């Protein structure tokens, strides 16, 4: 049995093309009203006195109908208004003997010629090609028959005018198709740009997620395995099992962050300070690290930024344990007009930032890049013998 392949959907008009079609519909209706009312009023000036009454009646009927036609077209009703328009203008064309001076029928100065020409032109903007052609030919035929009847069947003076109206309609359709094609090209260009922007955003999100996972791995399991592998922590230490469980929890949360609402940054930082202090009892070259954090203010933050700040502080304190060779660090949090500033200070041996190897992720990925991913900023100031200051900044504006 052959699997049924779904038929691809036909491409729909984009926003630019829809706007162009809508504009053409409204603009064509407006032009019809202006030309009909203006040319009809001017045409009455040259109508002989004996034909004035029927001419006024014809102008009033055609102008009134054109206003109704324009209102219906603007509302999106296109079928019956065009059909009725062809009938009414065709009848007006047949009545030219009573409404238009004979000379004006053939020298291009007839008010009805202007109305019929504008109708044939605007049909091409308002209805599909087949419907436009089906409306234009009867309209021109009605005008030509009326002009021939008015001339008494003598001569073909009406023929060039009829052919010109058809040429106007063809040119109008061609120009409208070109403009509509331009709208489609614009829509396709915008769609490609949007697709490229979406693909770029998706790729960037994937890279950020991968970097966050690598940073979390560096801060947790990789560090724990390194301590065990180098013999810094004996395998029988009870603390090691607790640390391993905590590593698994952190990696699980970073892989699928399900926390909603807001969390208290002060509680997270206090827990991190306690955790690192207890860990330093076994792993720290300088012994237990005392983390001073007097009266951390309560700060309610979204879980994403709060977790990133917490993890950055944890890595900063772990770096103090591993490298600073000091037994004391200070943790402070300040909030000023929406800007949250967290600082980790130590008076250890310090280092030269430019000499840190590129493969060392402790500062570049676990602190600086992590803060950048949440729209924050991290700065590390250090020099040999003068200690280190890690400053984390994040704004909730």
Secondary structure, 3 states (H helix, E strand, C coil): CCCCCCCCCCCCCCHHHHHHHHHHHHHHHHHHHHHHHHHHHHHHHHCCHHHHHHHHHHHHHHHHHHHHHHHHHHCCCCHHHHHHHHHHHHHHHHCHHHHCCHHHHHHCCCHHHHHHHHHHHHHHHHCCHHHHHHHHHHHHHHHHHHHHHHCCCCCCHHHHHHHHHHHHHHHHHHHHHHHHHHHHHHHHHHHHHHHHHHHHHHHHHHHHHHHHHHHHHHHHHHHHHHHHHCCCCCCCCHHHHHHHHHHHHHHHHHHCCCCCCEEEHHHHHHHHHHHHHHHHHHHCCCCCCEEECCCCCCCEEEHHHHHHHHHHHHHHHHHHHHHHCCCEEEEEEEEECCEEEEEEEECCCCCCHHHCCCCCHHHHHHHHHHHHHCCCEEEEEECCCCCEEEEEEEECC
